[in-house]
Amino acid sequence: MPKSLSALSPHQARKIEWLFTDVDDTLTWEGALPPETLLALNKLRSSGIKVVAVTGACAGWCDQIAKLWPVHGVIGENGAFWMMKNQEGFHVHSLQPMDEMRNNQQLLLQRLEVLLTYYPGIEFANDQSFRFCDVAINLGQDREPVSDDVSARLLNEIRSLVVNGHEVKATQSSIHINVWLGEHSKRFSSEQYLKVSGNQSVFALETLSYIGDSLNDESMFDWLPITFGVNNLTPLLSKLRAKPSYMTSGNGGYGFAELAQQLVEARQSA
């Protein structure tokens, strides 16, 4: 089981140079961005730690994060693309050609629209029109959460679909089921991001870390030796094969700020 965040040694904390982070219910909490989160992101950047948001959020939301938040970049729609703002300008890098992603998205929308007729009251996310690649089904964003058994049944049905000869990929976050065609994932795209944007082909894993809150963060927990969960992940721990190394005591953005403070203090005490 994960250890308390207080068990993280200053020596381990000082090695972390890149912090990948989920967004919904990891940087946010109860549908809002706490001021503590923004302060924590600023402190991390000032201390030399590069923060990369890795999220299922739509391209429109990612555009705003990449342009306005103190982050190194944003990997969006569970790895379909990333966005980055630097001195050379604003950049969007997609793992598939954009027109191919759009065509696949339309095919998925048609299939899923039919499937959702068997699930009254469950609809596409309100931000669907701002998405480049995936289709998001709303389980708990600005609505009464869908029950666990219904969301699990829907997720299994989606994963059994085949479109254009390709198996449909789907993952569940704290608020959505995200559905796509293609081989990208949070982990795969994070590795590609490092190679392309980090100007190195090989990274020491102990310099990389991740913090998340949901079932769709498992591949990241499995990949890196030091990872973190915010406290609201606790009810889901029994469903995770790969668990985070440490847990914060705070929920969402408050837990993220707790981790940030510990990482910054470890660097300052060196």
Secondary structure as UniProt FT lines:
FT   STRAND          3..4
FT   HELIX           5..7
FT   HELIX           10..15
FT   STRAND          18..21
FT   TURN            24..27
FT   TURN            30..31
FT   HELIX           35..47
FT   STRAND          50..54
FT   HELIX           59..68
FT   STRAND          73..76
FT   HELIX           77..79
FT   STRAND          81..86
FT   TURN            87..88
FT   STRAND          89..94
FT   HELIX           98..116
FT   TURN            117..118
FT   TURN            120..121
FT   TURN            126..127
FT   HELIX           128..130
FT   STRAND          135..138
FT   HELIX           148..159
FT   STRAND          162..163
FT   TURN            164..165
FT   STRAND          166..167
FT   STRAND          169..172
FT   STRAND          176..180
FT   HELIX           186..197
FT   HELIX           205..207
FT   STRAND          208..212
FT   HELIX           215..217
FT   HELIX           218..223
FT   STRAND          227..229
FT   HELIX           231..239
FT   STRAND          246..247
FT   HELIX           252..268
//
